[in-house]
Structures are given as C-alpha cells and as structure tokens.
Amino acid sequence: MATAAQWVEGARPRTLPAAVAPVAVGTGAAVHVDGAVWWRAGVCLVVALALQVGVNYANDYSDGVRGTDADRVGPLRLVGSGAAAPAAVKRAALASFAVAAVAGLALVVASGAWALLLVGAACIAAAWYYTGGSRPYGYSGLGEVSVFVFFGLVATVGTNYVQTLDLHAAEVLGGVGCGALACAVLVANNLRDIPTDAVAGKRTLAVLLGDTRTRVLYAALVAVAALVVLAAGVLSPWSLLGLVPFALAVRPVRAVLAGASGRDLVPVLGGTGRLLLAYGLLLGLGLALG
C-alpha cells in the first residue's frame, strides 16, 4: 500500500507548472482588458491542476498495466513499482477528473459559455487516452501536439474567455508560449526515456525523431517561447518581463545540447518546469501591468 508521500510523488508535482502558467497568462490578459474576474481565475486554476494530476495518475495506471514502466529512470511510478494497486491509481485519476469536471461546470454556469462543456469533455478525453485505451495516441508520437493544444492554447484562452467572454491576441500568444514550454518538459521527459520506450513499443515523438533531432526540438521550443514574449511586447512593453526567466533556460538547454542522458536529464525536467512557471507568472504580470 502506497504511503501519502508516494501518492504525492506519483502525482508528479514537478509537472504542475504546466497547469499554473497558462492560468497566470490568461488572467494577466484578462486584467490587460479590464475584464478579470478573480474567483473565476481561481476556479480555472483548480481545473488545470486537477487535470494535470489526473493525467499523471492516468499515465501511471495505463503505462503500469502495459508494463511500460517496468524498467524506468526517473520519478516513482506507483503501478510500475508495485507501490499501489492499479485499481487504486485508476480511481485517483478518475477522482481528479471529477474535480476538474465539477469546477469546470461551475465556470460554464457562471459564464453562460455552454460550448465550453464540449471543450471540457475533450480535455478529459485527451488526458485519459494519452496512454489509455486500446490505441493511446501518446504511443504514436502525438503527445506533444495534445500538450500544446490543451496545456497551451486551450488552458490560456479558456482562462481568459470565462472571465472576459471575448478573444484577444494577448492570450493566444501567451498560449503559444506556454504550450511550447509545456511541450519542452514532455520532450525532455521522452528524450530521457527513449531507450526504455523503444523497447516497450511506446513510439513517442522522441523515439520517432531519434536522439539528435529531439535535442534540437527541445531547444527550438524554448526559442519559440522567447519569440512569443517579443511579439507580446508589441501589445504591452511590460510583457518583456517574460524574458527574465530565460536565464533559467541556459543550464537545461546546454545540458540537452551537450548530450545529457538518463538520470542526467532529470534536472533538465525540473529546470524546464521552473522556467515555465516563472515564464507564466512574469508574462502574466507584464500583460496585467500593460
């Protein structure tokens, strides 16, 4: 039976910046147009965090029962390590999705944006079928596409929309930047796991691209996020605050391009997560000040 500490580790808290950053940017964009509704922003954060934890537990469950995590470098996997029963991890994933669904429904009722029910259903389906179901798309090189769409554009634009009921260039740009860095986190993770994923038949984008091109992709995603800040600077010069966190990018990018592998890529994951969090907070602040 897993301990409380193991359940927390299994939720992969280092991935939570991918939930916080887009909400911060979307809310900053709402402040930018004097449309922020703070309690809705808080509920958006609950939705994003619950979805992130849910997809982490769902990934743990699905990979664990397939045997993908039997020989893995990196953070604890509850099912793969035998620390928790598969059914218990599945229940934790479903409970997390239920929290996200209830919080999301509250936002839909409050905003009157009923079309967002379909968006919410798509988010939960994408979270489950990333590694779940008979044909998980994460095993076919589409994981990064899903992360970019749902933890980039959907999370950022959605956060803004439930507050302002309108679309603006600021949150779309911010969604591209957050999505790029969230993808960079996943790319670093999958780069580390190329040897074990290839053996297990998990054809991630990193497996399909190979080691060298995956490293180039990681650096390119970080560069895209920086270019987004420059573009956002046209809307508000304060948005250039979003460039400050790229001091945190130097060490991870250097490690990836220098050929770090295996456990040496674990710090890259943490560093990229910190970059994403600081990026979201400071870009959101810059948009708000503008």
N, C-alpha and C positions, 0 to 999 in steps of 0.2 A: 504494500500500500504506500503510495507516494506521500511524502511529507508536504506540509504547507510551503516550505521553501522550494521544493521540487516543482510544485504546481506553479509557483511564481516564475521559476526559471523556464518551465515549459511554455509559459505564456510569451516568452521571448521579449522581455521589456526593452531590449536594445532596439527593437523594431518599432516601438511606439512613436518615435519622432515622425514616422511616415503618416501617422494619424493626426498629430498635433500641428505640424507645419501647414498643411493646406487649410485647416480651420483658421489658423492665425492670419494667413494671407487673405482668405476670403472675407474675414471680418475686417481686416485693415482696409480692403477695397470697399466694404460697406461704409466704414467711417469716412472714407475718401469722398463719398457722395452723400454724406449726412444721412445714411439710412440704417445705421447699426441698431440692432435690437439685441441687447446683451444676453438676455435669458435664452434667446434662440441660439445665439452663438455657443452658449454653454451646453445646450442640448445637442448641437451639432458635434461638439467635442465628445460627448458621451457616445453618440452614434459611431463616430470614427474610431474611437478607442475600442468599443465593443466589437466592431467589425474586424479590427486588426487582431485582437486577442482571439476572436472566433476563427479567423482564417489560420492563425498559428496553431491552435488546437486541432482544427480540421486537417491541416497539413501533417501534423504529428500523427494523428489517427490513421489517415489514409496511407501515408508512407510507411507507417509502422506495420500495418496489416499486410502490406505488399512486400515487406522485407527490405525496402529501400534504405532504411535507417539502421540496418543490422551492423554495418561497419562504417561509421561516420565520424568525421572530425568536426568538432565544434560544440555548441551548447547542448545540454541534455535534451534527449528526446524521450518523452515519457513512455510511449509504447515500445519503441525500438530498444530501449534499455531495460524494459521489463519493470520499470518503477510503478507503472499504473496499468490497469487493465484497459484494453481497447474500448470497451463499452463505456467506461468512466470518462475517458478522454473525449469520446464522441458526445456524451451528454454535456460535457463542459463546453464543447464547440457549439452545440445547439442552444445551450443556455445563453451563451454570449450573443448569438444571432438573435435570440428572442429579445434580449435587452436592446439591441440595436433597432429591432423592428418596432418595439413599443415606443422608444424615444423618437424614432423617425415618424411614426404615426402621429405623435403629438405635434411635431413640426408641420406635418401636412394639414392637420386640422386647424392649427393656429394660422397658417399662411393661406389656406384655401387653395394651395397648389396641388390638386389631386393627381395630376400627372406624375408627380414625384413618387407615388406609390409604385409605379412601374419601375422607376429608377431604383428604388429601394429593393424591390424584388430582384432586379438584375444584379445589384451589389451582392446580395446574399447568395444568389445562384453562382455568381462568379467566384465568390470566396470558397464555396463548397467544391465546385467542380474543377478548381485549380489542380488539386491532386485527387479529388474524389470521383466516384462514378466509374463506369466501365472504360471510358475514354477520356481521362483527365487531360485538359489542354496544356497544363504545365509540363506534361511529359512530351509535348510536341512543339516546344520552342515558343509558346505564346504567353508565357508567364509575364514577361516584361511588357508586352502590349497591354495586358489586363491591369498591371500595376500602374502604368502610365495613365490609362483611361480612368480607373476608379480611385486611385490614391493621388492622382494628379488633377485632371480636369473635373471629374465628377465631384470630388470632395471640395475643391476650391470654389468652383462655380456654384455648386449646390449650397454651400455655406452662405455665399453672398446672396443667392436668389431667395432663400427662405427669409432673409432679412429685408431685402430691397424690392423683391418681386420684379427685378429687371436684370438685364445682362450688360456687362461693361467690359471694356478691353483690359482693365487692370487685373480682374480675377482670372481672365482667360490666360493672360501672360503668366500670371503667378502660378496657375495650374500647370502650365508647360514646365516651368522651372521646378516646382515641387515634384511633378511626375518624373522629370529627368533624374533628379537626385534619388527619389524612391527607387527608380529602376537601377541606379548605380549601386544601391545597397543590395538589391537582388542579384545583380551581375557579379558583385564581389563574392556573395554567398555561393553562387553557382560556379564561379571560377574555382573557388576552393574545393568544390565537390565534383569537379569534372571526372576524376578517376573513379570514384565510387558510383556516381550517377551513370557513367557509361557502362560499367559492369552490370548495374541493376536494370539497365534498359530505360532509364529516365533521360529522354532526349531533350534536355533543356537547351535554351539558345546558346549557352556556353559550350555545351557538348557539340552542337551543330556547327558553331563557328570555329571551335578549336581554341587552344590556349592563347596564341598570339593575338588573334583578332578580337577575342573577348577583352583582353587588356586594353586594346585601342578603343573599344566600345566604352569601357568604363571611363577613360579619360575624356572621350567625346561627350558623354552625358554630363560630366561635371562642367565642361566648357559651355554646353548649351544652357545650363542653369545660370552661368555667369552672363552670357549674352542676353538672357531674359531680363536681368537686372538693368543692363544698359538700355534696353528697349523701354522698360518701365520708367527709367529716368526721364524720358520724354514727357510722360504723364505727370510725374512728380519728381523733381530733383532729389527729394528726400529718399526716394526709393533706392538711391545709390548706396544707402546704408546696407543694403543686401549684399554688397561686395565685400564688406568687412569680414564675414565668416570664411571667405575663401583662403584666409591664412591657415584655416584648419584643413584645407584640402591638400596642402603641399605634401605632407607626410604620407597620407594614403595613396595619392596619385604616384608619388615617387616610388613607393613600395610596389604598387601594381606594375608599373612600367619597368621596374628593376627585376621583376620575375619572382616576387614573393609567392609562396605556395603553401598549401596545407595549413598548419597552425599559424604560420606567419601571416596569413590573411585574416585571422580573427581580429587583430587590432584595426585592420582596414575597415571591417564592418562597423566597429564601434566608432571609429573616426568619421566614417561617412554618415552614420546616424547623427552624430553631434553636429556635423556640418549642415545636415538637413534641418535639424531643429533650430539652430541659430539662424539659418537662412530664412526659414519661415517666419520666425519671430521678428527679425530685423527688417525683412522686406515688408511684412505686415505693418510694422511700426512706421516705416517710411511712407507707405501708402496712406496711412492714417494721418500722419503729420502733414502730408500734402493736401 
